[in-house]
Amino acid sequence: MITVYGLKNCDTCRKALKWLAAENIAHDFIDIRAETPDTKTIRGWIKAAGLETLVNKSSTTWRSLDQSQKDGLAEASATDLLGEHPTLIKRPVFVSGENVIVGFKDAQKQALAALPR
């Protein structure tokens, strides 16, 4: 079973959920705005996917941050920042066991299709 973390109003997340259903891939969806992931979960995502992959630097939330927050972004500070501002997490995040896949383009679709079911 894949757990999909995203925003219910995010077009990319909706497309991903529709694709998963069409591919008959079992999944659960968690809205990160309603159920913000805990620090341990975020830390695990950073470790698995990388900080640059996980942070959505094209979001309006990112653009509204102080420059000092952006410049000093390291794993420790990012964990707290992403917990405080879950919309900074690039979406969707797919988790299956130890596998963490971030985003929804062709490469991510292939990785999702290759996961054991």
Phi, psi and omega per residue, in radians:
M1 nan 2.345 3.111
I2 -1.745 2.370 3.007
T3 -1.782 2.224 -3.129
V4 -1.885 2.136 3.080
Y5 -1.844 2.279 -3.139
G6 -3.013 -2.784 3.092
L7 -2.042 2.368 -3.080
K8 -1.120 -0.426 -3.129
N9 -1.692 0.091 -3.119
C10 -1.439 2.172 -3.133
D11 -1.050 -0.721 3.135
T12 -1.123 -0.700 3.111
C13 -1.132 -0.714 3.103
R14 -1.086 -0.752 3.103
K15 -1.083 -0.717 3.140
A16 -1.111 -0.772 3.141
L17 -1.130 -0.686 3.102
K18 -1.127 -0.737 3.128
W19 -1.123 -0.787 3.117
L20 -1.018 -0.740 3.123
A21 -1.124 -0.752 -3.135
A22 -1.135 -0.552 3.129
E23 -1.526 0.037 -3.112
N24 0.982 0.728 3.090
I25 -1.751 2.054 -3.120
A26 -1.138 2.390 -3.100
H27 -2.740 2.744 2.968
D28 -2.056 2.648 3.116
F29 -2.080 2.331 3.070
I30 -2.156 2.127 3.089
D31 -1.380 2.002 -3.049
I32 -1.236 -0.255 3.065
R33 -1.376 -0.635 -3.138
A34 -1.440 -0.631 -3.128
E35 -2.257 1.429 -3.109
T36 -1.093 2.255 3.113
P37 -1.048 2.557 3.134
D38 -1.348 2.979 -3.078
T39 -1.020 -0.735 -3.123
K40 -1.084 -0.738 3.127
T41 -1.118 -0.840 3.141
I42 -1.074 -0.750 3.118
R43 -1.043 -0.709 3.108
G44 -1.119 -0.705 3.100
W45 -1.111 -0.743 3.132
I46 -1.085 -0.756 -3.126
K47 -1.131 -0.705 -3.078
A48 -1.372 -0.717 -3.016
A49 -1.830 -0.401 -3.082
G50 1.686 2.534 -3.091
L51 -1.099 -0.779 -3.116
E52 -1.099 -0.600 3.131
T53 -1.265 -0.662 -3.008
L54 -1.400 -0.534 -3.072
V55 -1.475 2.213 3.137
N56 -1.528 1.601 -3.077
K57 -1.408 -0.009 3.075
S58 -1.757 0.067 -3.109
S59 -1.382 2.728 3.078
T60 -1.161 -0.517 3.098
T61 -1.110 -0.766 3.115
W62 -1.056 -0.789 -3.117
R63 -1.141 -0.430 -3.124
S64 -1.510 -0.134 3.137
L65 -1.256 2.696 3.018
D66 -1.139 2.590 3.129
Q67 -1.044 -0.585 3.138
S68 -1.128 -0.593 3.100
Q69 -1.200 -0.664 -3.140
K70 -1.232 -0.791 -3.078
D71 -1.170 -0.626 -3.074
G72 -1.624 0.358 -3.062
L73 -1.283 1.998 3.064
A74 -2.290 3.011 -3.059
E75 -0.953 -0.773 -3.097
A76 -1.120 -0.838 -3.117
S77 -1.268 -0.548 -3.132
A78 -1.147 -0.651 3.134
T79 -1.022 -0.816 3.126
D80 -1.188 -0.739 -3.102
L81 -1.108 -0.768 3.128
L82 -1.183 -0.546 3.062
G83 -1.204 -0.664 3.118
E84 -1.295 -0.607 -3.083
H85 -2.233 1.360 -3.069
P86 -1.081 -0.314 3.099
T87 -1.259 -0.137 3.035
L88 -1.360 -0.196 3.129
I89 -1.391 2.192 3.094
K90 -1.103 2.430 -3.025
R91 -2.144 2.745 -0.242
P92 -1.358 2.847 3.017
V93 -1.940 2.155 3.131
F94 -1.843 2.274 3.132
V95 -2.224 2.223 3.072
S96 -2.462 1.825 -3.064
G97 1.087 -2.156 3.126
E98 -1.534 -0.104 -3.093
N99 -1.462 2.271 3.076
V100 -2.219 2.123 -3.134
I101 -2.133 2.240 -3.073
V102 -2.041 2.258 3.118
G103 1.721 3.078 -3.114
F104 -2.576 1.300 3.028
K105 -2.111 -3.036 -3.060
D106 -0.995 -0.727 -3.132
A107 -1.086 -0.701 3.129
Q108 -1.232 -0.636 3.092
K109 -1.077 -0.762 3.120
Q110 -1.102 -0.727 3.122
A111 -1.132 -0.702 3.120
L112 -1.145 -0.747 -3.132
A113 -1.129 -0.484 -3.114
A114 -1.452 -0.201 -3.124
L115 -1.176 2.523 3.068
P116 -1.116 2.516 -3.102
R117 -1.863 nan nan
